[in-house]
Amino acid sequence: MSDHGVRRGAPESRAAQPPEPSYGERARTLVHLGLTGALSTLSRKQPGHPFGSLMPYASDERGRPIFLISRMAMHTQNLETDPRASLLVTQRPVADEDPLALGRLTLLGIAGRLAEGAVAGAREIYLARHPKAEHWADFADFALWRLEVTDAYFVGGFAAMDWIEPGAYQAARPDPLADSASGIIEHMNRDHADALALFARILAAEEADEARMVSMDRLGFKLRLRSGSRLHSCRIGFPGEVTSAARCREVLIDMLRECRSRSGS
């Protein structure tokens, strides 16, 4: 399975399904947006047992997690004994969404302390995401580490999961709407619930008493629908790629205008 370009879901009918970003892109977006993950190391005290730690991180241009950790921490002591580790990153909770329907990613790899020549760049990346860490970043017992990704497993929700080749993961890029999508989603749900229901009816042939936008990317968006007691969802594609918040606003207005015209309203 390729993780480059556009990915389409399994067809439920003869109609073409709206395109989706590849798993590689979705994984990189998830890592880009995240601030903390669950780091698993191999216990030095209990050999063979996984040891879990809450771990703030930042990611570099290849999606590799960077950690600022103290040598006094148990996870650091574990890594100094065995550098194999994994980092679990999960999508931020969405109101009323089943946690198992949210995205998550496990990055497996080898952790190592950064060489002196790589510290300055990594420090800048890390402090941009965790500015409060500046207060202890220069303590003698703290050092910057990086996880060299050797494999990745992505789960995008129910029936959407697969391994991602390390090269495909590192070559992918975060979605261009990643940093603005949450604001757009909040605005649409707060001020344009009627438009979302119209999108579902006209563009996805789905009738709904209530529609909420739960995700968005450069290729389209997902709606969570309620029809009586039934909860279901649909994905709606954009007419073309959308790579900025300003362009997204224009496209949504154009889509709404077209839907109103088709509905006769």
Secondary structure, 3 states (H helix, E strand, C coil): CCCCCEEECCCCCCCCCCEEECHHHHHHHHHHHCCEEEEEEECCCCCCCEEEEEEECEECCCCCEEEEEECCCHHHHHHHHCCEEEEEEECCCCCCCCHHHCCEEEEEEEEEECCHHHHHHHHHHHHHHCHHHHHCCCCCCEEEEEEEEEEEEEEEECCEEEEECHHHHHHCCCCCCCCCHHHHHHHHHHHCHHHHHHHHHHHCCCCCCEEEEEEEECCEEEEEEEECCEEEEEEEECCCCCCCHHHHHHHHHHHHHHHHHHHCC
